[in-house]
Amino acid sequence: MNEKRKHSRVDSIYLLNYVNLDENEKEMMQGMGRTINVSESGIMLETHVAFSENDTVDVVVGLKEDMVTIRGKVVFSRTTDTGLHQSGIQFLTIADASLATLRRYIDAFNALSTHT
């Protein structure tokens, strides 16, 4: 199977807050979830509510003591056997500071995984 991703993903489980926006950028709903994995260009999150493809979502993820804020577009959504919803989010915007934090986290994770 060919890898279609631009950046490799690392597994992660961190709490997050999301806000689902409509096409006019008005808040439709908000809630909490967790990350499943993350890369420099996207994130998979797990929530109790389903998102639709092409929804816009603002996500704030707590990576240890740092916060990463992104705006993304839902590129796929599926329901797990346990009834939770997993959504692949492609980043639309991410602040330079958040991207730098994300890269440090990914680099640290990759360094640890090469030593195990």
Backbone atoms as SQL, in Angstrom:
CREATE TABLE atoms (id INTEGER PRIMARY KEY, chain TEXT, resi INTEGER, resn TEXT, atom TEXT, x REAL, y REAL, z REAL);
INSERT INTO atoms VALUES
  (1, 'A', 1, 'MET', 'N', 0.839, -1.179, 0.000),
  (2, 'A', 1, 'MET', 'CA', 0.000, 0.000, 0.000),
  (3, 'A', 1, 'MET', 'C', 0.884, 1.241, 0.000),
  (4, 'A', 2, 'ASN', 'N', 0.634, 2.166, -0.898),
  (5, 'A', 2, 'ASN', 'CA', 1.431, 3.379, -0.989),
  (6, 'A', 2, 'ASN', 'C', 0.979, 4.388, 0.049),
  (7, 'A', 3, 'GLU', 'N', 1.950, 5.033, 0.680),
  (8, 'A', 3, 'GLU', 'CA', 1.672, 6.060, 1.670),
  (9, 'A', 3, 'GLU', 'C', 1.325, 7.353, 0.969),
  (10, 'A', 4, 'LYS', 'N', 0.155, 7.921, 1.254),
  (11, 'A', 4, 'LYS', 'CA', -0.295, 9.150, 0.622),
  (12, 'A', 4, 'LYS', 'C', 0.025, 10.383, 1.450),
  (13, 'A', 5, 'ARG', 'N', 0.422, 10.196, 2.691),
  (14, 'A', 5, 'ARG', 'CA', 0.627, 11.327, 3.584),
  (15, 'A', 5, 'ARG', 'C', 1.902, 12.086, 3.255),
  (16, 'A', 6, 'LYS', 'N', 1.808, 13.394, 3.381),
  (17, 'A', 6, 'LYS', 'CA', 2.949, 14.269, 3.151),
  (18, 'A', 6, 'LYS', 'C', 3.954, 14.165, 4.297),
  (19, 'A', 7, 'HIS', 'N', 3.459, 14.026, 5.531),
  (20, 'A', 7, 'HIS', 'CA', 4.294, 13.919, 6.728),
  (21, 'A', 7, 'HIS', 'C', 3.930, 12.647, 7.481),
  (22, 'A', 8, 'SER', 'N', 4.927, 12.031, 8.101),
  (23, 'A', 8, 'SER', 'CA', 4.646, 10.835, 8.889),
  (24, 'A', 8, 'SER', 'C', 3.900, 11.229, 10.163),
  (25, 'A', 9, 'ARG', 'N', 3.073, 10.312, 10.635),
  (26, 'A', 9, 'ARG', 'CA', 2.279, 10.556, 11.838),
  (27, 'A', 9, 'ARG', 'C', 2.895, 9.807, 13.003),
  (28, 'A', 10, 'VAL', 'N', 2.711, 10.364, 14.193),
  (29, 'A', 10, 'VAL', 'CA', 3.125, 9.690, 15.411),
  (30, 'A', 10, 'VAL', 'C', 1.885, 9.485, 16.272),
  (31, 'A', 11, 'ASP', 'N', 1.838, 8.321, 16.921),
  (32, 'A', 11, 'ASP', 'CA', 0.724, 8.036, 17.816),
  (33, 'A', 11, 'ASP', 'C', 0.788, 8.963, 19.014),
  (34, 'A', 12, 'SER', 'N', -0.357, 9.414, 19.460),
  (35, 'A', 12, 'SER', 'CA', -0.404, 10.284, 20.624),
  (36, 'A', 12, 'SER', 'C', -1.793, 10.223, 21.220),
  (37, 'A', 13, 'ILE', 'N', -1.848, 10.349, 22.520),
  (38, 'A', 13, 'ILE', 'CA', -3.143, 10.455, 23.183),
  (39, 'A', 13, 'ILE', 'C', -3.058, 11.649, 24.122),
  (40, 'A', 14, 'TYR', 'N', -3.610, 12.758, 23.660),
  (41, 'A', 14, 'TYR', 'CA', -3.671, 13.983, 24.437),
  (42, 'A', 14, 'TYR', 'C', -5.077, 14.531, 24.361),
  (43, 'A', 15, 'LEU', 'N', -5.515, 15.165, 25.435),
  (44, 'A', 15, 'LEU', 'CA', -6.832, 15.780, 25.439),
  (45, 'A', 15, 'LEU', 'C', -6.842, 17.001, 24.539),
  (46, 'A', 16, 'LEU', 'N', -8.011, 17.281, 23.977),
  (47, 'A', 16, 'LEU', 'CA', -8.145, 18.435, 23.110),
  (48, 'A', 16, 'LEU', 'C', -9.520, 19.051, 23.288),
  (49, 'A', 17, 'ASN', 'N', -9.600, 20.299, 22.913),
  (50, 'A', 17, 'ASN', 'CA', -10.871, 21.010, 22.851),
  (51, 'A', 17, 'ASN', 'C', -11.107, 21.346, 21.386),
  (52, 'A', 18, 'TYR', 'N', -12.358, 21.193, 20.930),
  (53, 'A', 18, 'TYR', 'CA', -12.657, 21.528, 19.540),
  (54, 'A', 18, 'TYR', 'C', -13.856, 22.453, 19.471),
  (55, 'A', 19, 'VAL', 'N', -13.892, 23.221, 18.397),
  (56, 'A', 19, 'VAL', 'CA', -15.046, 24.037, 18.051),
  (57, 'A', 19, 'VAL', 'C', -15.338, 23.755, 16.588),
  (58, 'A', 20, 'ASN', 'N', -16.550, 23.286, 16.300),
  (59, 'A', 20, 'ASN', 'CA', -16.966, 23.001, 14.929),
  (60, 'A', 20, 'ASN', 'C', -17.641, 24.260, 14.384),
  (61, 'A', 21, 'LEU', 'N', -17.167, 24.745, 13.240),
  (62, 'A', 21, 'LEU', 'CA', -17.648, 25.996, 12.656),
  (63, 'A', 21, 'LEU', 'C', -18.465, 25.741, 11.400),
  (64, 'A', 22, 'ASP', 'N', -19.461, 26.589, 11.153),
  (65, 'A', 22, 'ASP', 'CA', -20.212, 26.486, 9.902),
  (66, 'A', 22, 'ASP', 'C', -19.489, 27.278, 8.810),
  (67, 'A', 23, 'GLU', 'N', -20.093, 27.335, 7.615),
  (68, 'A', 23, 'GLU', 'CA', -19.435, 27.996, 6.485),
  (69, 'A', 23, 'GLU', 'C', -19.238, 29.494, 6.703),
  (70, 'A', 24, 'ASN', 'N', -19.968, 30.095, 7.665),
  (71, 'A', 24, 'ASN', 'CA', -19.799, 31.515, 7.999),
  (72, 'A', 24, 'ASN', 'C', -18.901, 31.709, 9.215),
  (73, 'A', 25, 'GLU', 'N', -18.234, 30.635, 9.632),
  (74, 'A', 25, 'GLU', 'CA', -17.332, 30.614, 10.777),
  (75, 'A', 25, 'GLU', 'C', -18.047, 30.903, 12.093),
  (76, 'A', 26, 'LYS', 'N', -19.330, 30.556, 12.154),
  (77, 'A', 26, 'LYS', 'CA', -20.084, 30.649, 13.395),
  (78, 'A', 26, 'LYS', 'C', -19.998, 29.297, 14.090),
  (79, 'A', 27, 'GLU', 'N', -19.897, 29.348, 15.419),
  (80, 'A', 27, 'GLU', 'CA', -19.774, 28.127, 16.208),
  (81, 'A', 27, 'GLU', 'C', -21.056, 27.307, 16.146),
  (82, 'A', 28, 'MET', 'N', -20.919, 26.043, 15.731),
  (83, 'A', 28, 'MET', 'CA', -22.066, 25.130, 15.715),
  (84, 'A', 28, 'MET', 'C', -22.092, 24.285, 16.981),
  (85, 'A', 29, 'MET', 'N', -20.930, 23.807, 17.412),
  (86, 'A', 29, 'MET', 'CA', -20.826, 23.022, 18.642),
  (87, 'A', 29, 'MET', 'C', -19.387, 23.013, 19.100),
  (88, 'A', 30, 'GLN', 'N', -19.202, 22.708, 20.363),
  (89, 'A', 30, 'GLN', 'CA', -17.854, 22.552, 20.895),
  (90, 'A', 30, 'GLN', 'C', -17.857, 21.403, 21.884),
  (91, 'A', 31, 'GLY', 'N', -16.671, 20.887, 22.150),
  (92, 'A', 31, 'GLY', 'CA', -16.567, 19.778, 23.078),
  (93, 'A', 31, 'GLY', 'C', -15.125, 19.373, 23.280),
  (94, 'A', 32, 'MET', 'N', -14.958, 18.218, 23.910),
  (95, 'A', 32, 'MET', 'CA', -13.628, 17.691, 24.184),
  (96, 'A', 32, 'MET', 'C', -13.474, 16.339, 23.510),
  (97, 'A', 33, 'GLY', 'N', -12.231, 15.983, 23.269),
  (98, 'A', 33, 'GLY', 'CA', -11.900, 14.698, 22.681),
  (99, 'A', 33, 'GLY', 'C', -10.453, 14.380, 22.994),
  (100, 'A', 34, 'ARG', 'N', -9.875, 13.529, 22.170),
  (101, 'A', 34, 'ARG', 'CA', -8.454, 13.201, 22.335),
  (102, 'A', 34, 'ARG', 'C', -7.838, 12.969, 20.972),
  (103, 'A', 35, 'THR', 'N', -6.535, 13.113, 20.929),
  (104, 'A', 35, 'THR', 'CA', -5.813, 12.835, 19.701),
  (105, 'A', 35, 'THR', 'C', -5.583, 11.333, 19.596),
  (106, 'A', 36, 'ILE', 'N', -5.510, 10.842, 18.371),
  (107, 'A', 36, 'ILE', 'CA', -5.113, 9.454, 18.101),
  (108, 'A', 36, 'ILE', 'C', -3.702, 9.452, 17.530),
  (109, 'A', 37, 'ASN', 'N', -3.465, 10.351, 16.569),
  (110, 'A', 37, 'ASN', 'CA', -2.120, 10.549, 16.032),
  (111, 'A', 37, 'ASN', 'C', -2.038, 11.952, 15.455),
  (112, 'A', 38, 'VAL', 'N', -0.806, 12.369, 15.187),
  (113, 'A', 38, 'VAL', 'CA', -0.583, 13.745, 14.755),
  (114, 'A', 38, 'VAL', 'C', 0.620, 13.797, 13.823),
  (115, 'A', 39, 'SER', 'N', 0.597, 14.737, 12.888),
  (116, 'A', 39, 'SER', 'CA', 1.732, 15.011, 12.006),
  (117, 'A', 39, 'SER', 'C', 1.850, 16.517, 11.857),
  (118, 'A', 40, 'GLU', 'N', 2.779, 16.955, 11.022),
  (119, 'A', 40, 'GLU', 'CA', 2.938, 18.392, 10.784),
  (120, 'A', 40, 'GLU', 'C', 1.825, 18.967, 9.929),
  (121, 'A', 41, 'SER', 'N', 1.023, 18.117, 9.305),
  (122, 'A', 41, 'SER', 'CA', -0.020, 18.629, 8.415),
  (123, 'A', 41, 'SER', 'C', -1.425, 18.157, 8.764),
  (124, 'A', 42, 'GLY', 'N', -1.555, 17.341, 9.821),
  (125, 'A', 42, 'GLY', 'CA', -2.879, 16.858, 10.164),
  (126, 'A', 42, 'GLY', 'C', -2.916, 16.133, 11.490),
  (127, 'A', 43, 'ILE', 'N', -4.132, 15.808, 11.885),
  (128, 'A', 43, 'ILE', 'CA', -4.342, 15.149, 13.167),
  (129, 'A', 43, 'ILE', 'C', -5.559, 14.235, 13.049),
  (130, 'A', 44, 'MET', 'N', -5.514, 13.112, 13.752),
  (131, 'A', 44, 'MET', 'CA', -6.707, 12.290, 13.861),
  (132, 'A', 44, 'MET', 'C', -7.208, 12.457, 15.279),
  (133, 'A', 45, 'LEU', 'N', -8.486, 12.812, 15.385),
  (134, 'A', 45, 'LEU', 'CA', -9.036, 12.986, 16.709),
  (135, 'A', 45, 'LEU', 'C', -10.225, 12.070, 16.925),
  (136, 'A', 46, 'GLU', 'N', -10.489, 11.810, 18.193),
  (137, 'A', 46, 'GLU', 'CA', -11.590, 10.945, 18.579),
  (138, 'A', 46, 'GLU', 'C', -12.519, 11.747, 19.490),
  (139, 'A', 47, 'THR', 'N', -13.806, 11.749, 19.151),
  (140, 'A', 47, 'THR', 'CA', -14.792, 12.527, 19.894),
  (141, 'A', 47, 'THR', 'C', -16.064, 11.697, 20.086),
  (142, 'A', 48, 'HIS', 'N', -16.971, 12.231, 20.877),
  (143, 'A', 48, 'HIS', 'CA', -18.260, 11.583, 21.086),
  (144, 'A', 48, 'HIS', 'C', -19.276, 11.994, 20.032),
  (145, 'A', 49, 'VAL', 'N', -18.937, 13.003, 19.215),
  (146, 'A', 49, 'VAL', 'CA', -19.848, 13.466, 18.164),
  (147, 'A', 49, 'VAL', 'C', -19.177, 13.279, 16.806),
  (148, 'A', 50, 'ALA', 'N', -19.998, 13.116, 15.789),
  (149, 'A', 50, 'ALA', 'CA', -19.484, 12.920, 14.436),
  (150, 'A', 50, 'ALA', 'C', -19.334, 14.268, 13.734),
  (151, 'A', 51, 'PHE', 'N', -18.304, 14.379, 12.921),
  (152, 'A', 51, 'PHE', 'CA', -18.123, 15.522, 12.035),
  (153, 'A', 51, 'PHE', 'C', -18.422, 15.058, 10.618),
  (154, 'A', 52, 'SER', 'N', -18.768, 15.988, 9.773),
  (155, 'A', 52, 'SER', 'CA', -18.979, 15.692, 8.358),
  (156, 'A', 52, 'SER', 'C', -17.741, 16.089, 7.577),
  (157, 'A', 53, 'GLU', 'N', -17.511, 15.401, 6.443),
  (158, 'A', 53, 'GLU', 'CA', -16.384, 15.780, 5.593),
  (159, 'A', 53, 'GLU', 'C', -16.517, 17.238, 5.198),
  (160, 'A', 54, 'ASN', 'N', -15.382, 17.907, 5.151),
  (161, 'A', 54, 'ASN', 'CA', -15.252, 19.322, 4.799),
  (162, 'A', 54, 'ASN', 'C', -15.692, 20.277, 5.899),
  (163, 'A', 55, 'ASP', 'N', -16.128, 19.785, 7.071),
  (164, 'A', 55, 'ASP', 'CA', -16.380, 20.674, 8.205),
  (165, 'A', 55, 'ASP', 'C', -15.084, 21.385, 8.573),
  (166, 'A', 56, 'THR', 'N', -15.202, 22.593, 9.071),
  (167, 'A', 56, 'THR', 'CA', -14.060, 23.329, 9.606),
  (168, 'A', 56, 'THR', 'C', -14.074, 23.179, 11.120),
  (169, 'A', 57, 'VAL', 'N', -12.901, 22.873, 11.680),
  (170, 'A', 57, 'VAL', 'CA', -12.784, 22.630, 13.110),
  (171, 'A', 57, 'VAL', 'C', -11.576, 23.386, 13.648),
  (172, 'A', 58, 'ASP', 'N', -11.789, 24.140, 14.728),
  (173, 'A', 58, 'ASP', 'CA', -10.681, 24.713, 15.484),
  (174, 'A', 58, 'ASP', 'C', -10.365, 23.751, 16.613),
  (175, 'A', 59, 'VAL', 'N', -9.086, 23.399, 16.757),
  (176, 'A', 59, 'VAL', 'CA', -8.671, 22.419, 17.751),
  (177, 'A', 59, 'VAL', 'C', -7.541, 23.006, 18.586),
  (178, 'A', 60, 'VAL', 'N', -7.635, 22.831, 19.906),
  (179, 'A', 60, 'VAL', 'CA', -6.552, 23.183, 20.821),
  (180, 'A', 60, 'VAL', 'C', -6.138, 21.904, 21.530),
  (181, 'A', 61, 'VAL', 'N', -4.858, 21.524, 21.352),
  (182, 'A', 61, 'VAL', 'CA', -4.335, 20.291, 21.928),
  (183, 'A', 61, 'VAL', 'C', -3.305, 20.661, 22.990),
  (184, 'A', 62, 'GLY', 'N', -3.407, 20.031, 24.143),
  (185, 'A', 62, 'GLY', 'CA', -2.401, 20.201, 25.184),
  (186, 'A', 62, 'GLY', 'C', -1.324, 19.147, 25.024),
  (187, 'A', 63, 'LEU', 'N', -0.129, 19.573, 24.588),
  (188, 'A', 63, 'LEU', 'CA', 1.020, 18.670, 24.475),
  (189, 'A', 63, 'LEU', 'C', 1.928, 18.942, 25.661),
  (190, 'A', 64, 'LYS', 'N', 1.744, 18.150, 26.697),
  (191, 'A', 64, 'LYS', 'CA', 2.445, 18.349, 27.957),
  (192, 'A', 64, 'LYS', 'C', 2.143, 19.756, 28.456),
  (193, 'A', 65, 'GLU', 'N', 3.144, 20.626, 28.611),
  (194, 'A', 65, 'GLU', 'CA', 2.889, 21.971, 29.135),
  (195, 'A', 65, 'GLU', 'C', 2.579, 22.989, 28.039),
  (196, 'A', 66, 'ASP', 'N', 2.605, 22.595, 26.787),
  (197, 'A', 66, 'ASP', 'CA', 2.363, 23.509, 25.666),
  (198, 'A', 66, 'ASP', 'C', 0.972, 23.292, 25.071),
  (199, 'A', 67, 'MET', 'N', 0.453, 24.346, 24.474),
  (200, 'A', 67, 'MET', 'CA', -0.823, 24.271, 23.766),
  (201, 'A', 67, 'MET', 'C', -0.565, 24.497, 22.286),
  (202, 'A', 68, 'VAL', 'N', -1.192, 23.675, 21.447),
  (203, 'A', 68, 'VAL', 'CA', -1.094, 23.808, 20.000),
  (204, 'A', 68, 'VAL', 'C', -2.494, 24.112, 19.482),
  (205, 'A', 69, 'THR', 'N', -2.618, 25.210, 18.753),
  (206, 'A', 69, 'THR', 'CA', -3.898, 25.631, 18.212),
  (207, 'A', 69, 'THR', 'C', -3.859, 25.530, 16.695),
  (208, 'A', 70, 'ILE', 'N', -4.846, 24.855, 16.130),
  (209, 'A', 70, 'ILE', 'CA', -4.904, 24.706, 14.671),
  (210, 'A', 70, 'ILE', 'C', -6.332, 24.910, 14.188),
  (211, 'A', 71, 'ARG', 'N', -6.455, 25.248, 12.939),
  (212, 'A', 71, 'ARG', 'CA', -7.743, 25.220, 12.244),
  (213, 'A', 71, 'ARG', 'C', -7.575, 24.213, 11.126),
  (214, 'A', 72, 'GLY', 'N', -8.556, 23.320, 11.000),
  (215, 'A', 72, 'GLY', 'CA', -8.434, 22.288, 9.991),
  (216, 'A', 72, 'GLY', 'C', -9.754, 21.967, 9.330),
  (217, 'A', 73, 'LYS', 'N', -9.632, 21.133, 8.302),
  (218, 'A', 73, 'LYS', 'CA', -10.784, 20.666, 7.538),
  (219, 'A', 73, 'LYS', 'C', -10.888, 19.154, 7.723),
  (220, 'A', 74, 'VAL', 'N', -12.093, 18.676, 7.970),
  (221, 'A', 74, 'VAL', 'CA', -12.326, 17.242, 8.123),
  (222, 'A', 74, 'VAL', 'C', -12.214, 16.591, 6.751),
  (223, 'A', 75, 'VAL', 'N', -11.281, 15.638, 6.615),
  (224, 'A', 75, 'VAL', 'CA', -11.100, 14.950, 5.339),
  (225, 'A', 75, 'VAL', 'C', -11.719, 13.548, 5.345),
  (226, 'A', 76, 'PHE', 'N', -11.957, 12.998, 6.535),
  (227, 'A', 76, 'PHE', 'CA', -12.719, 11.763, 6.645),
  (228, 'A', 76, 'PHE', 'C', -13.232, 11.618, 8.064),
  (229, 'A', 77, 'SER', 'N', -14.269, 10.819, 8.212),
  (230, 'A', 77, 'SER', 'CA', -14.844, 10.560, 9.529),
  (231, 'A', 77, 'SER', 'C', -15.376, 9.137, 9.538),
  (232, 'A', 78, 'ARG', 'N', -15.178, 8.452, 10.658),
  (233, 'A', 78, 'ARG', 'CA', -15.684, 7.084, 10.794),
  (234, 'A', 78, 'ARG', 'C', -16.104, 6.856, 12.244),
  (235, 'A', 79, 'THR', 'N', -16.966, 5.877, 12.424),
  (236, 'A', 79, 'THR', 'CA', -17.433, 5.506, 13.757),
  (237, 'A', 79, 'THR', 'C', -16.757, 4.207, 14.155),
  (238, 'A', 80, 'THR', 'N', -16.245, 4.153, 15.377),
  (239, 'A', 80, 'THR', 'CA', -15.564, 2.955, 15.859),
  (240, 'A', 80, 'THR', 'C', -16.585, 1.953, 16.376),
  (241, 'A', 81, 'ASP', 'N', -16.127, 0.752, 16.668),
  (242, 'A', 81, 'ASP', 'CA', -16.992, -0.298, 17.218),
  (243, 'A', 81, 'ASP', 'C', -17.573, 0.103, 18.574),
  (244, 'A', 82, 'THR', 'N', -16.889, 1.001, 19.272),
  (245, 'A', 82, 'THR', 'CA', -17.358, 1.443, 20.597),
  (246, 'A', 82, 'THR', 'C', -18.297, 2.641, 20.512),
  (247, 'A', 83, 'GLY', 'N', -18.579, 3.111, 19.293),
  (248, 'A', 83, 'GLY', 'CA', -19.501, 4.220, 19.121),
  (249, 'A', 83, 'GLY', 'C', -18.860, 5.599, 19.144),
  (250, 'A', 84, 'LEU', 'N', -17.544, 5.649, 19.322),
  (251, 'A', 84, 'LEU', 'CA', -16.842, 6.929, 19.253),
  (252, 'A', 84, 'LEU', 'C', -16.595, 7.277, 17.792),
  (253, 'A', 85, 'HIS', 'N', -16.280, 8.525, 17.533),
  (254, 'A', 85, 'HIS', 'CA', -16.072, 8.997, 16.165),
  (255, 'A', 85, 'HIS', 'C', -14.632, 9.445, 15.984),
  (256, 'A', 86, 'GLN', 'N', -13.986, 8.965, 14.938),
  (257, 'A', 86, 'GLN', 'CA', -12.629, 9.364, 14.602),
  (258, 'A', 86, 'GLN', 'C', -12.669, 10.181, 13.324),
  (259, 'A', 87, 'SER', 'N', -11.967, 11.307, 13.345),
  (260, 'A', 87, 'SER', 'CA', -11.956, 12.214, 12.202),
  (261, 'A', 87, 'SER', 'C', -10.529, 12.586, 11.846),
  (262, 'A', 88, 'GLY', 'N', -10.223, 12.509, 10.559),
  (263, 'A', 88, 'GLY', 'CA', -8.943, 12.980, 10.052),
  (264, 'A', 88, 'GLY', 'C', -9.075, 14.456, 9.705),
  (265, 'A', 89, 'ILE', 'N', -8.207, 15.263, 10.286),
  (266, 'A', 89, 'ILE', 'CA', -8.257, 16.709, 10.102),
  (267, 'A', 89, 'ILE', 'C', -6.991, 17.160, 9.380),
  (268, 'A', 90, 'GLN', 'N', -7.155, 17.802, 8.243),
  (269, 'A', 90, 'GLN', 'CA', -6.028, 18.396, 7.515),
  (270, 'A', 90, 'GLN', 'C', -5.899, 19.847, 7.955),
  (271, 'A', 91, 'PHE', 'N', -4.692, 20.248, 8.357),
  (272, 'A', 91, 'PHE', 'CA', -4.490, 21.611, 8.832),
  (273, 'A', 91, 'PHE', 'C', -4.728, 22.617, 7.716),
  (274, 'A', 92, 'LEU', 'N', -5.488, 23.649, 8.025),
  (275, 'A', 92, 'LEU', 'CA', -5.654, 24.791, 7.129),
  (276, 'A', 92, 'LEU', 'C', -4.741, 25.923, 7.567),
  (277, 'A', 93, 'THR', 'N', -4.749, 26.210, 8.871),
  (278, 'A', 93, 'THR', 'CA', -3.851, 27.230, 9.432),
  (279, 'A', 93, 'THR', 'C', -3.317, 26.731, 10.764),
  (280, 'A', 94, 'ILE', 'N', -2.072, 27.074, 11.007),
  (281, 'A', 94, 'ILE', 'CA', -1.429, 26.787, 12.285),
  (282, 'A', 94, 'ILE', 'C', -0.388, 27.879, 12.495),
  (283, 'A', 95, 'ALA', 'N', -0.404, 28.480, 13.661),
  (284, 'A', 95, 'ALA', 'CA', 0.548, 29.547, 13.974),
  (285, 'A', 95, 'ALA', 'C', 1.959, 28.989, 13.998),
  (286, 'A', 96, 'ASP', 'N', 2.929, 29.835, 13.668),
  (287, 'A', 96, 'ASP', 'CA', 4.328, 29.401, 13.652),
  (288, 'A', 96, 'ASP', 'C', 4.747, 28.802, 14.993),
  (289, 'A', 97, 'ALA', 'N', 4.329, 29.424, 16.098),
  (290, 'A', 97, 'ALA', 'CA', 4.702, 28.909, 17.420),
  (291, 'A', 97, 'ALA', 'C', 4.097, 27.533, 17.662),
  (292, 'A', 98, 'SER', 'N', 2.844, 27.339, 17.247),
  (293, 'A', 98, 'SER', 'CA', 2.205, 26.027, 17.411),
  (294, 'A', 98, 'SER', 'C', 2.885, 24.979, 16.539),
  (295, 'A', 99, 'LEU', 'N', 3.250, 25.350, 15.312),
  (296, 'A', 99, 'LEU', 'CA', 3.938, 24.418, 14.426),
  (297, 'A', 99, 'LEU', 'C', 5.302, 24.041, 14.993),
  (298, 'A', 100, 'ALA', 'N', 6.018, 25.005, 15.553),
  (299, 'A', 100, 'ALA', 'CA', 7.327, 24.722, 16.159),
  (300, 'A', 100, 'ALA', 'C', 7.163, 23.758, 17.338),
  (301, 'A', 101, 'THR', 'N', 6.156, 23.963, 18.161),
  (302, 'A', 101, 'THR', 'CA', 5.885, 23.062, 19.290),
  (303, 'A', 101, 'THR', 'C', 5.566, 21.667, 18.783),
  (304, 'A', 102, 'LEU', 'N', 4.734, 21.588, 17.774),
  (305, 'A', 102, 'LEU', 'CA', 4.356, 20.300, 17.194),
  (306, 'A', 102, 'LEU', 'C', 5.574, 19.572, 16.639),
  (307, 'A', 103, 'ARG', 'N', 6.426, 20.293, 15.938),
  (308, 'A', 103, 'ARG', 'CA', 7.648, 19.674, 15.392),
  (309, 'A', 103, 'ARG', 'C', 8.558, 19.162, 16.503),
  (310, 'A', 104, 'ARG', 'N', 8.702, 19.928, 17.589),
  (311, 'A', 104, 'ARG', 'CA', 9.532, 19.472, 18.716),
  (312, 'A', 104, 'ARG', 'C', 8.963, 18.179, 19.297),
  (313, 'A', 105, 'TYR', 'N', 7.647, 18.127, 19.455),
  (314, 'A', 105, 'TYR', 'CA', 6.997, 16.941, 19.986),
  (315, 'A', 105, 'TYR', 'C', 7.233, 15.740, 19.067),
  (316, 'A', 106, 'ILE', 'N', 7.028, 15.916, 17.774),
  (317, 'A', 106, 'ILE', 'CA', 7.207, 14.827, 16.808),
  (318, 'A', 106, 'ILE', 'C', 8.658, 14.371, 16.776),
  (319, 'A', 107, 'ASP', 'N', 9.596, 15.312, 16.768),
  (320, 'A', 107, 'ASP', 'CA', 11.024, 14.964, 16.762),
  (321, 'A', 107, 'ASP', 'C', 11.400, 14.180, 18.027),
  (322, 'A', 108, 'ALA', 'N', 10.881, 14.634, 19.180),
  (323, 'A', 108, 'ALA', 'CA', 11.183, 13.933, 20.442),
  (324, 'A', 108, 'ALA', 'C', 10.599, 12.529, 20.428),
  (325, 'A', 109, 'PHE', 'N', 9.382, 12.373, 19.934),
  (326, 'A', 109, 'PHE', 'CA', 8.743, 11.070, 19.844),
  (327, 'A', 109, 'PHE', 'C', 9.544, 10.152, 18.923),
  (328, 'A', 110, 'ASN', 'N', 9.953, 10.672, 17.765),
  (329, 'A', 110, 'ASN', 'CA', 10.731, 9.870, 16.816),
  (330, 'A', 110, 'ASN', 'C', 12.074, 9.466, 17.382),
  (331, 'A', 111, 'ALA', 'N', 12.719, 10.367, 18.145),
  (332, 'A', 111, 'ALA', 'CA', 13.998, 10.043, 18.760),
  (333, 'A', 111, 'ALA', 'C', 13.832, 8.929, 19.796),
  (334, 'A', 112, 'LEU', 'N', 12.755, 8.984, 20.578),
  (335, 'A', 112, 'LEU', 'CA', 12.491, 7.933, 21.560),
  (336, 'A', 112, 'LEU', 'C', 12.195, 6.593, 20.895),
  (337, 'A', 113, 'SER', 'N', 11.433, 6.616, 19.818),
  (338, 'A', 113, 'SER', 'CA', 11.040, 5.367, 19.170),
  (339, 'A', 113, 'SER', 'C', 12.200, 4.705, 18.443),
  (340, 'A', 114, 'THR', 'N', 13.230, 5.453, 18.074),
  (341, 'A', 114, 'THR', 'CA', 14.388, 4.829, 17.427),
  (342, 'A', 114, 'THR', 'C', 15.314, 4.175, 18.440),
  (343, 'A', 115, 'HIS', 'N', 15.125, 4.501, 19.741),
  (344, 'A', 115, 'HIS', 'CA', 15.963, 3.910, 20.788),
  (345, 'A', 115, 'HIS', 'C', 15.309, 2.739, 21.484),
  (346, 'A', 116, 'THR', 'N', 14.083, 2.412, 21.096),
  (347, 'A', 116, 'THR', 'CA', 13.403, 1.296, 21.769),
  (348, 'A', 116, 'THR', 'C', 13.384, 0.076, 20.897);
